[in-house]
């Protein structure tokens, strides 16, 4: 068995943290901007590790590193420029340029000017912008481009889960060119970082994991730290269960599905073909294939390729099974087989509703309406719904479908798929 001695560790290696610091801070040091493409999107932790490390700041920014004011902005709304203005206001208050009442009247350009008059440079790290890219909200990036151009002491680094180098985003190169001034595509973490990440939590939680299991987890999760953390948590909290228990955990499956949904449609198709061994020569020269290979979602295995995160095979297999279920004329089919008569009238109503809403939450109220109609409140019974769902699960199991096909969302409803 393998027990890691207690030691002062960071979640990832010192070398990787130093490399990140060099890449990001060098951009800001020269008053430039750019984009970090990282599907893993753990920049919130990585940025703070750097900004809180005065040795790294001094090493990469020089002896006058204190003249740089940094902010981290997570875009959880559509108002990108508003969030940046709030960050600038906070930094201006930090260096006591004026009172809050006076500074709140200034726009972002005026705030940057006042900060510059005090001899400071500003660097803003922006994460979670993917929804802005996908919704084609280009005007906000055009406005941010103008702010950068009109201010001599302002740099921006954007963290994106979206591959903005794809030809479909070329309009941003013309109208939001700061995004393309520097582009860094980050792959999944390498083995050294993965191993240290595992050691960090084994040490932190003081529990025992065999070398064989550690190697298996590293392989199954690839370099995706979010998945590694979840599997380790399952092992810690269920010490008597085999490792497969962690791989089948419903929350892990939800996280895998979340990662899968981050990928573009064509990227998902490439990974399906990798898994089923049906990749074509046209696929191999596509932008999507080369990008996935670069970020290690595809890895070489001898003369062939395989998934960089083998656990994603569960999502692919689940999608394949799910695609076989469909409803026609209120009848339930799996492939070409009619299963309608297997289920009772109430069970059929529920299944029809769930199948038509594949992968989406169906509320308990919606299920109740499907059973009892608009006056369901007079007959509503949580117990009755739970019993019906239990019987449906039993019948799904009898026809060879796994229970995970029908997921319970506590106190809310159910998801098919």
N, C-alpha and C positions, 0 to 999 in steps of 0.2 A: 504494500500500500504506500501511497505517496502523501506525506504531510509536509507542507511548506512551512519552513521556519518563519516566525514572526519577524518581519523586517520592514524598513521604511520604503515602501514602494509607491510608485505612481501607476495609474491604470495602464498607461502606454509607456514605451521606452523613452529614455532621455533623448536618444538620437532622433526619434520621430518628432518629439516636441521641439527640439532645436531646429530641425528641418522646416517644420511649420513656421516657426518664428522667423527664420531667414527669409522664407518665401513671402510671407505676409508683410512683415515690417519693412522689408526692402522696398516694396511697392510704395508704402506710405512715406518712407524716408525721402524718396525722390519726388514726392508730391504727385504721384500717379494714382490710378484706380484700376480695378479689374474684377474678375469673377472667379470664384472657386466652385467648381462643379463637383459635388459630393453627394451621391445618392444616400449614403449612410446618415448624413445630416446630424452629426454630433458636434457641430462647430461651437455650440453654446458652451460646451465643457472645454474644448480645445482652446478657444479664444481666451477664456478666463484664466486658464493655466498659464498662458503667455503674459497677459496683461497684469497678472498678479506677481510675476517673476521679474524683479528689478535687475537681476543678473542678465537675463535674456534681453530685456529692454536696453540696457546699457551696451551690451555686446553688439546688438544689431542697429541701434540708433545713434550710438556714439555718446560722448560724455555729456552732451546737452539733451539727453533723452527726456528730461523732465519738461521740456518745452512742448512735448506732444501730449495732447489731450485726447483720450480715447473714449468711445462709447460703443455699446453693443445694443442693437435694435432688432427685436424680433417682430416681423410684420404679421400681426394677427388680425389685420383689418385691411381695407382697401386704401387707407390714407397713409401712404408711404411718406409723403412730404411732411405731413403733420407730425408723424413720429420722429422724423429727423429734426424738425424744428424744436420739439420738446427736448430732445437729447442735447441740442445746441444750447437751449435755454438753461438746462441743468448744468452744463459745463461752464457757461458764462457766470452763473451764480457761484459755482465752486471757486472761481478765481476772483470773485468780488469785484466784477466790473461795475456793477451798479445794483440798485435795489430791484426786487422782483417786479414791483409795479412799473418801473421804467423799462426793464428788459422785456417784459411781456408785450410791450408796444412795438418792439422791433421785429422785422421779418428775418428770415434765415440769412439773407445776404448781409443785412445790417449787423446781425449777431456775429457772423464770421468776421466782419470788418473790425468790430470792437475787440473780438478775441485776438485778431491779428495785430492790432495796435499795441497789445500787451506782450507781443512777441511769441505767441503760441501758434502751433500747427494743430489741426484737428483731423483725427482718423476715425471713421465710423464703420463698424462691421455690421452688415445687415443680413439677417437670415430669414428663412421661411418666405421667400418671394415667389415660390413656384406657382402658387395660385394666380399671381399677377401675370406671369408668363403665359400660363395656360388660358387665362381669360382674355389674352391679347390686350392687356391694359398698357399699351405702349406710351400713352401720354404722360404717365407718371415718371417713366424713365427719361422721356424727353425733357421734362421739367427738372429732373435731377441732373441731367447732363448740363442744362443751362446753369444750374446752381454751382456745379463743379467748375465750369468754364469761367464764371464771373467771380470766383473766389480763389485767390492764390494760395490759401492756407487750408484747403479742404480736400481730403482724399476719402474714397469709399471702396470697401471690399464687400462684394455681394456673394453670399453663399446660396447656391442653387442646386436643387435636386434634379432640375431639368437640364438636359443637354442642349445648351444654347448654341453649340457649334453645328447643330443640325441645320440643313438648308432651310427648313421651314421657319427658322428664327433669323434669317439674314436681314430682315427689315430692321432689326435692332442694331445691326452693325452700322447702318447708315444714320439712324436717328438717335441711337443711344450708344455711341461709339466708346464711351468710357468703360462699358461692360467688356469690350473686346481689347482694351489696351493691354491687359494681361489676362490670360486664361490658364488656370491650373485645374487639370482633371485628376481628382484623387481616387485611387482604386480602393478596394476593400483592404483592410489592414493585413500586413504581412505576418508570417508565422511568429517572428520575435515579439511583435506587439500582442498578438493573440495569446501567446504563452504567458506573457507578463500580465495581461489582463486577467487570465484565469488564476494565476498565482496571487494576484492582488486580492481577489475575493476569497480565495481559499484561506489566505492569511487573515483577512479582515474578519471572516466568519468563523475561523478556527474549526474547520471540518476536514475530513479525509476523503480524498478521491484517488483512485488507482491511476497509474500512468497510462494504462490501456484506455480507461474512460476519458482521460484528458485528451489523448491523441484522437479518440473517436469524436469528441465534442469539437475539437479544432477542425477536423475534416468536415463534419456535418454542417457546421455553422459558417464555414468559410471564414472570412475576416469581418463578419458583421457582429459588432460588439453587443448590440441590442439583443440579438438572439442568444449569444453566449451568456449574457447576464441572466436571461430568463431560464435557460437550461440549468445553470448552476444553482439558481434559486430553487428550482424544483428538486434538485438533488439534495440541497441542504434541508429543505422542509419535509422531504419524504425519503429518509435515509434507508429504509428497508425495501424501497421499490427499485426495480431494474431501470436501466437507463432509458429503455423504450417508453416508460411511463412519462418521462419528461418530453420526449419527442411527440407524444400524442396528446399532450396537455392542450385543452381547448383554447387557452389564452395564447399559447405559442402559435397555434394554427391561425388565430386571428392576426397575430403580428406578421406571420408569413404572408397572409393575404394582403395585409397593408403594404408590405414591401412590394409585392407583385403589382398592386394597383398604382404604385409610383411609376412603374415602367410604362412607356408608350406602347400602343397597340402592336406596332411592328417589332419592337424589342421583345415583347412577350411571345410573339410568333416565332422569332429566332430561337428563343430559349426552349420553346416546345419542340422545335425541330432538333435542337441539340439533344434533348432528353430522349426523343423517339428515334434518333439516328437517321433523320430524313433531311438533313441540311443539304442545300443545293449549292452549286458553284456561284449562282447569282447571289445567294445569301452571303457567301463568304466575302464578296467584294462590296457588300452594302455598308453604308455609313453606320447603321445600327449594329451590325456584327462587329465592326472594328472598334466601336465605342464600348460595347459590352466586354470585348476582349481586353481593352485597355484598362477598364475599371475592375477586372477580374470576376465579372459575373459569368464569364466563360473562361475556362482554363484548359491548357493542353494536357492531354493524358496519352502519352505515346504518340501515335500517328492520328489519333482522334481527339475530340474535345468533349468536355463534360461541364455540368453546371458548377459554377464557382461556389454556390451555396447548395449542396445536395439536398438539404431539407426542403427546398422549393419544389422538389419532385412531388411532395404531398399536395401542394396547391395545384399543380398540373394534373395530377391524377384525379383530384377532386373535381376540377373543372370538366375533365373528360366524362366522369360519371354523371355530373350534374347536367351536362348537355344532352344526355340521353332521355332525361325526364321532360315530358311536355304534356300539354293539355290540348285536346281537340274535341269540340262539341261537348264540353264538360266531362269528357272521359280522360282517364289517366293512363299515359303510356310511358314505358321505359324502352327505348329503342322502338321496335315495331310491335312489342307485346302489350296487349291491353290488360291492365291490372285493375280496372274499375271494380270488378265484382269481388275483389279481395277485401275491399273496405266497405264499411257500413255507410249509409246515406250521410250521416253527420261527419264521419271521417273523410268522406270524399269531398264534402264542401270545404273542409279545412285544408285538405291537400291541394285542391284546385287553387284556392286563394294563395297558398304558400308557394306553389310551383310557378304561378303567374307573377309572383313577386320575388323570384330567385335572388338570393344574396342581399335582399333588403328586409329590414325589420317589419314584421306584421304585428300590430298591437293586439293585445288581448281583447280590446273592445271590437276591433275589426273581425276577429275570430268569432266573438259572441254574436255579432250582427249576421255573420255568414250562417250561423247555426240557428239562431232564434228570430232573426229579422229585426226590424226597426224597434220593436218593443222589447228588445233583449234585456233591458234593465229589470223588467218584471221577473225574468227567468234566469238572470245572470248568476253563474256559480263558478268561482275559481276552481272549486273541487271538480266540477263536471268537465271543465276545459282540461285540467291536468290529467284526468283519467282518460279522456279522449286522446290526448297527446301521447300518453303512456302506451295506449293500445296501438296507435299508429307506429310508434317506435318498435314495438314488438313485431308487428307485421313487416316493417322495413327490414328488420334483422332476419326474419324468416326467408325473405327473398334475396338475402345476401348483401343488403346495404348496411353500412356502418351507422351506428347511432349518431356519429358526428354530423351526418348529413342534415339532421334536424337539431338546431342549436336553440337553447333557452337563453333568453336575455332576462335576467331576474327582474321581476315586477313590471316588465315592459311588454314582452311578447316573445316571438319566435322568428328564426331565420332559417330558410331552406337553402342549404348550400354553404 
